Amino acid sequence: MIDFIIEKFHDTRFMAMLLAAVAASVTVYTLVTPLFAGENLAKRMKAVANERERLRQRDRERLNRNEKVALRQAPRELVRKTVEDFNLGKWLAQEAAREKLLMAGYRGHAPYTTFLFFRLVTPAVFFVGSVLYVFVLFDLQISLAMKLAICTGATYLGMQAPMLFLRNAIAKRQLSIKRAFPDALDLLLICIESGMSVEAAFHRVSQEIGTQSIALAEELTLVTAELSYLQDRKIAYENLARRTGLESVKSVAVALQQAERYGTPLAMTLRVLAQENRDMRMTEAEKKAAALPPKLTVPMIVFFLPVLFVVILGPTGIKVSAYMSH
């Protein structure tokens, strides 16, 4: 049976018929499927609407429960004691790290203390791990200088690991905010045009936008609190721009400051900014789509073309080898 199957796979005519049958079946399925899709369109749209409403209600309940992110957290005792004993606040303090922690969503003194702790521990762990790998576990046939270079490189990587983690967290958070920000501006525009105050508008938008971006909902909630308690409302808008680090948010913050100071109409400004942010989002999507073919060139050359050559030239090579053997 196995010999028969192998013989059939080596039969050029059988393989051509099999591939033609598969291609014809896929073509028929592709052409026929849209004819039956229209009948279930209403049902699918209703199911999508129900699912959207269910997700929105679940996210609202999660935001209103005790699952909210605490703005002030206490560091662990071991972390706090290590930072205090080694006086890491003096030797490893970085103001840029504080800004990056805010942009990544880590607020308060506890995340900063944890960051200093890992700035001390991670290089030591990487160094010990590299020493064990190079000198103890595996006897690498390389020179001593190369072994020391590997250990030094691992230690440097450990020093940069906390910053790499922060950059990754910032990128994810900014992407979430950037995707939901145009919709948040539209909601803010609707609330302001309906007669709401800026504080009430931000509060309402923070409740609605949580289904799309929890990070943006947190930032708008913080803005609402700062607008209610700070004496200078300008500081609240500046803090929003500083915490997000996005140019689109900075432009909206500047527009809100000008409206607060000079009394300029805010509705028209928000409408223009919402359209600009939506255009920017579409432009970024088009850039990613345009950059896709060059990125696929190398994978296609490495993985697709060899298989294609095997499929095309394989039967011929089998016949030639069989002819030469006879």
N, C-alpha and C positions, 0 to 999 in steps of 0.2 A: 504493500500500500504506500509506504513511504517512497519507494523507488518510483512508483507511478506518479506521485505528486511532484517529485523532483523532476521527473521527465516532462510533465506538463508545464512546469515553470520554465523549463529550458526550451519549450516549443514556442518559437516566435509567433506562429499564427495564432496559437491559443492565447498567448499573452496579449496580442493586439486585439483579439476579439473581447477578451475580458476587460481591458482598459476602455475599449470603445463602449461596451455595455455599461460600465460604471459611469463614464462621461455622459452617455445618453440618459441614464437614470437621474443623475444629478441635474441635468438640463431640464428634464421634464418636471422634476420636483420644484426647481426654481421657478418655472413658468406657471405651474399649477397652483402653488401655494398662495400667491396674492389673490387668486380668485375666491378662495375660501376665507381670506382674512377679513373681508368687509362685513361678514355676517356676525362675527364676534367682536367688532370694534366697539359697539356700545357697551357690551359687557366688560370688556377690558378697561375702557375709560372709567366706568363706574367703579371697578375694582381698584384702579389706580387712585381715584379720588378718595375712596374709603381708606386705602392704605396710607395715603398722605395725611389724612385727618387723624388716623390712629397714631402715626408717628409724631405728629405735631402735639397731640394730647399727651403722649408719653414723655416727650421732651419738656413740655411745660410742667408736668408733675415732677420730673427729675430736677428741674431748675428751682421749683418751689419747695422741694424737700430739703433734707439736710445734706444732700449730695453736692451742694454748692462748694466751690473751691474756697477754702479758708484763706483770708488775706494775710493772716498772721499765724505762723506755725512755730512751734518750739522745736529746736534741733534735738537730736538724740544726745543722751548724756555722754556717750563715748566720743561722738563727733565734737561736741562742745568742749569737753575736757581736753581732747587732743589739740584743738585749735588754740585754746587758752594756754596750755602748758608749753607748746612750741612757739607761741606768740606769732602765729601765722598771719594775723591781721596786720602785722608790721612788715613781715618779710615777703609775703605773697599777695599783698593787697593790690587790687587793680580796679580803678574806677570804670574802665571799659567793661570789666566783667559784671559790675553792678548794672550797667546799662543793658548788657546782653541778657542778663537774668530777667530784667523787667520785660524785655522784648520777647523772651521765651515763655513768659507767663509765671515766672517764679518771683513772688513778691515777699518783702520782709527780710529780716535778718537771718532767719533759719536757712533759706536756700544759699545765701552767701557764705554762711559758715560751713555748710555741706560742700560747697564748691571749693573752699580753701582746704578742707580736709582731703578731698580727692586730688587736689593739686599736689598734696604731699604724698599721698599713699600710692597713687597710680604709677608714677615713675619708679618707686621702689618695687612695686609688684612686677612691673615689666622688666626691670633690671634683674631681679632674682629669677624670674621665669626664663629670661634669655641665658643667664649664666647656667642654670640647670640644664637647659636644652643643649647648649653648645659644649659645656665641659663635662657634664655628668651623664645625661641620658644618651646622647649620641656623640660618638667620637668622630667628629667631622675631620676629614683629611684636608684641612686648610691651615694656613699659617696662623700664628698667634695674633699677629696684627689684624688679620681679617676677623678672627673671633672677637677681639676687643672692639672692632668697628661694628660688628653685629650687636654686641651688647650696648654700645653707645647709641646706636640708631634705635634700638628698642626702648632705651631710657628716654630719648628725645620724643619718641612716639607716645610714650606714657605721659610726658609733660603736656603734649598737645591734645591728648585724648579728651579731657574735660571741655576744652574750647571747641573741639570738633563736635562733641555732643551738643553743646549750646548752639552752634551754628545750624546743626541739623534740626533742632527743636524750633529755632527761630524761623527757619525756612518753611517748615510745616505749618507753623502758626500763621505766618504771613500769607501763605498760600490759601489757607482757610478763610482768613479775613478778606483777602483780595477777591476771592470768588463771590463772597456774599455781600461785599460792600455796595455795589451798585443797587442791589435790591433793598438794602438798608436805607440808602439815600432816597429811593422812591417812596418807601414807607415813611421816612422822616418828612419828605415833602408833602405827602398826603395828610399827615398829622398836623403839620404847621398850617397848611391851607385850610384845614377844618377848624382852626381857631385855638389849637392847643398851645400851651407855652412850650418853651424849649425843653424844660425839665420833664414835663409830662410826655412830650414827643419822644425824647430819648428813652424814657422808661417804657413806653408802649412798644417802641421798636426793639428794645432789648428783650422783651417778652416774645415777640413774634419771630425774631431772626434766629432764635436759639435752635430752631429745627434745621437751619442751614449751617450755622457756625457757632459753636459754643464759645469759642475764643472771642468772636466779635460781640456776642451777647454779654460776656464778662466785661469787656472794655466799655461798652455802652452803659452797663450798670454802674461801673466805677465813675464814669462821667456824670451820670445822674446824681450820685452821692456827692461828688465834688462840687457840682453846680449848686447843690442845696446847702452845703456847709462852708465852702470857701468864700472869703470876702471878695476876692477878685475872680470873676468868672473866666478871665483870660487865662489864668493858671490852669484851670480844668481842661481847656482846649489844648494848651501847650503840653500838658501831661499826656493827653490822648495821643498826640502826634509823636511824642517821645517814646511812649510805650509800644506803639505799633511799628514805627520806623518805616512807614510807607509814604511815598510822595503823594499818593491820592488822598490819604487821610490828612496829611499836612496841609494840602490845599483846602480841604473842607474846614479844617481847624482855623486857617487864616480867614476864610470867608465868614465863619461864625464870629471871629474876633472883630472883623470889620463891621459886620452887621450890629454887633453889640456896641461898638464905639461910635460909628457914624450913622447908625440907623438906616443902612441900605436895605433894600428889599431882599429878604432871605429866600423867598420861594423861587424866584427866577434864578438865583445863583445855584441853589440846590438842583434845579432842573438841568441846568447846563453841566454841572459837575457830575450828575448821575449819567448823563449821556456820554460825557467824556470818559468816565470810568468803564462804561459798557463798551465803548469803542476800543479802549485800551485792552480790555479783556478779550475782545474779538481779535485784535491785532496780535496779541500774544498767542492765541490759538492758531492763527494763520502762520505765524513764524514757526511754531512747533511742527505744523503740518508741512511747511516748506522745507524744514530741516530733516524731515524723516527719510526721504530718498537717499541723501548722502550717508546717513547713518546706517541704512540697510545695505549699502553697497558691499562693505566688507563681510557681513554675515552671509549675504547671498553668494559671494565669491567663495567663501570658505566652506559653507554647508550645502548650498543649493546646486551650484554648478558641478561639483564632483558626482553627486547623486544623479544629476541629469545626464552626465557623460556615461555613467555606468548603465543607466537605463537604455540609453540610445546605442552605445557601442558594445554593451554586454553581450547580447545575442550574436553579434558579428564576431566578437572575440572568442566566444564559445565554439562557433562553427569553425573558425580558423584554427583554433587549438585542436579540435577534433579531427580536422582534415590533416593537420601536420602530424598528429599521432598515428594516423593510418598510413 
